């Protein structure tokens, strides 16, 4: 669902950023995201750093199976330049 987990997300360096990725289903799926072996809790705000930029693998899992999506996070400089 592109609305619940957009494949591209833009953050601004120094401002709060949160990886927006959720899923719905029955039973309720558990969503986890990681990049380079480092986990990032979806929806948890954190100060955006350039190191957060990149492609995250997000997985939604429940007893019926698993769905995956790659999510690319872009972190721009506060001045609006590319990150």
C-alpha positions as CSV (number, residue, x, y, z in Angstrom):
1,X,0.0,0.0,0.0
2,X,1.8,3.1,-1.3
3,X,-0.1,5.4,1.1
4,X,1.0,3.4,4.2
5,X,4.6,2.9,3.0
6,X,5.7,5.4,0.3
7,X,8.7,4.0,-1.7
8,X,10.5,7.4,-1.5
9,X,10.6,9.7,1.5
10,X,12.3,13.1,2.0
11,X,13.8,14.3,5.3
12,X,15.6,17.5,6.1
13,X,18.9,17.3,7.9
14,X,18.6,18.4,11.6
15,X,14.8,18.2,11.6
16,X,12.7,15.3,12.9
17,X,12.4,12.5,10.4
18,X,10.4,9.3,10.7
19,X,10.4,6.3,8.4
20,X,6.7,6.1,7.4
21,X,5.9,2.5,6.8
22,X,2.9,0.6,8.2
23,X,0.7,-2.3,7.1
24,X,-2.7,-3.6,7.8
25,X,-4.0,-7.1,7.9
26,X,-5.6,-9.7,10.1
27,X,-3.8,-10.8,12.2
28,X,-2.2,-7.3,12.6
29,X,1.3,-7.4,10.9
30,X,4.5,-6.4,12.6
31,X,6.6,-4.0,10.5
32,X,10.3,-3.7,10.7
33,X,12.8,-1.8,8.6
34,X,16.6,-2.1,8.3
35,X,19.5,-0.7,6.2
36,X,23.0,-2.2,6.2
37,X,22.1,-4.4,9.1
38,X,20.9,-1.5,11.3
39,X,17.2,-1.5,12.3
40,X,15.0,1.6,12.3
41,X,11.7,1.6,14.1
42,X,9.0,2.7,11.6
43,X,7.2,5.8,12.7
44,X,9.7,6.7,15.5
45,X,10.8,10.3,15.0
46,X,14.6,11.0,15.2
47,X,16.8,13.9,14.2
48,X,17.6,13.4,10.5
49,X,21.2,12.9,9.7
50,X,22.8,12.4,6.3
51,X,23.8,8.9,7.4
52,X,20.1,8.0,7.4
53,X,19.9,8.4,3.7
54,X,19.7,5.2,1.6
55,X,17.5,2.3,0.9
56,X,15.7,0.5,3.7
57,X,14.1,-3.0,3.4
58,X,10.8,-2.9,5.3
59,X,9.0,-6.1,6.1
60,X,5.4,-6.6,7.2
61,X,4.9,-10.1,8.8
62,X,2.1,-12.0,10.4
63,X,1.1,-15.6,10.7
64,X,-0.1,-15.6,7.0
65,X,3.2,-14.5,5.5
66,X,5.6,-11.6,4.8
67,X,5.5,-8.7,2.4
68,X,8.6,-6.6,1.6
69,X,9.2,-3.2,0.2
70,X,12.3,-1.1,-0.5
71,X,12.0,2.5,0.8
72,X,14.5,5.1,-0.3
73,X,15.1,7.9,2.2
74,X,16.6,11.2,0.9
75,X,18.1,13.6,3.5
76,X,18.4,17.1,2.2
77,X,20.6,19.8,3.8
78,X,18.6,22.4,5.7
79,X,19.3,24.9,2.9
80,X,17.3,22.6,0.5
81,X,20.3,21.2,-1.4
82,X,20.5,17.5,-2.2
83,X,21.7,15.2,0.5
